[in-house]
């Protein structure tokens, strides 16, 4: 089931404001955040428009969490963060998703909660494409 007002469901312009589709996994889709002050920040969104993780069956939840773990493993492999923060928000969006935010000891916000959209670092089109391809290659191998 899809929601026509949801960026994760319809992609297009709604998604283009903040993210780039990387690939689809078994239970979810993976998106690169355009704001890259936390190098490698991505989001894993459940494949259907479900608001809460408790609305998933145990099998669906396990597949979704496997996708989250697989994406986090890829981010660790590619970017070697000192820590990865995980955030499940969506007060207004209502689509079950997990932010995967690499944190670096020598970076900003170390030791604190990450800002949702600090608007500090954006990349060129070529840099986004290279990062998307790198992540996709690791996830789909």
Residue, then its C-alpha position, 0 to 999 in steps of 0.5 A: x500500500x502506498x500513500x500519495x502524500x508520502x515522499x517514501x511512497x511516491x519518490x519524485x519531487x517529495x523525495x528529491x528535496x532531501x534524498x536520493x534513492x539508492x536501491x531496493x532491498x527485500x523489505x525496504x528501500x534505501x535512500x542517501x540523504x543529500x545533507x552529508x555532514x555525517x558522511x554516509x548518512x542514509x535512511x532505510x524505509x519500509x517498502x509499504x506505507x506502514x506507520x509503526x514498526x508494531x504494525x508489521x508482522x514478526x516476519x516483516x519486522x525481522x526482514x526490515x531489521x535485517x535490511x537495517x543491519x545490512x545497510x549499517x554493515x555497509x556503512x561501517x565497511x565503506x565509511x569507517x565511522x566511530x559509531x552509528x546512530x539509529x533514529x526512528x522518527x516520523x511524527x508527520x510523515x507516518x512511514x516506518x523508516x530508520x535513519x542510519x547516521x554515521x558519527x565521527x569523533x573528529x566531526x560535529x555533534x560527537x557525543x550528542x544527538x544528531x540534527x535532523x537536517x543541519x544543512x551544512x554539507x551538500x555534494x556535487x551531482x557527481x559526488x552523490x552519484x559516486x556515493x550512491x554507486x559505492x553503497x549500492x555495490x556493497x548492498x547488492x553484492 
